[in-house]
Amino acid sequence: MAVDNPNVIDAIGTDQTTGEVVLTISDHLEWDDRNEHLLI
């Protein structure tokens, strides 16, 4: 689920220790302004 497309999941995994499901967000945007980037 790229930050600018929340309807897509990039990767799904399982934590081997806890068994929790982990969703991975792929982020291709620049980090020039960290505060603005984190708000996106």
C-alpha positions as CSV (number, residue, x, y, z in Angstrom):
1,M,0.0,0.0,0.0
2,A,2.1,2.8,-1.3
3,V,1.6,5.9,0.9
4,D,-0.2,7.7,-2.0
5,N,-2.4,4.6,-2.8
6,P,-3.9,3.1,0.4
7,N,-5.9,0.6,-1.5
8,V,-2.9,-1.5,-2.5
9,I,-0.9,-3.7,-0.1
10,D,2.8,-4.2,-1.1
11,A,3.7,-7.1,1.1
12,I,2.1,-9.3,3.8
13,G,4.2,-11.3,6.3
14,T,3.9,-13.0,9.6
15,D,6.1,-12.3,12.6
16,Q,7.7,-15.6,13.4
17,T,7.9,-14.8,17.1
18,T,4.5,-13.4,17.8
19,G,2.5,-14.8,14.9
20,E,1.2,-11.3,14.2
21,V,0.4,-10.3,10.6
22,V,2.6,-7.5,9.3
23,L,1.6,-5.2,6.4
24,T,4.5,-3.5,4.5
25,I,4.1,0.0,3.0
26,S,6.3,0.8,0.1
27,D,7.4,4.4,0.1
28,H,8.8,6.0,-3.0
29,L,8.4,9.6,-2.0
30,E,11.3,12.0,-1.2
31,W,12.1,12.7,2.5
32,D,13.1,16.4,2.0
33,D,10.4,17.6,4.5
34,R,10.2,14.8,7.1
35,N,7.2,16.3,9.0
36,E,5.1,16.6,5.8
37,H,6.2,13.2,4.6
38,L,5.1,11.6,7.9
39,L,1.7,13.2,7.7
40,I,1.1,11.7,4.3
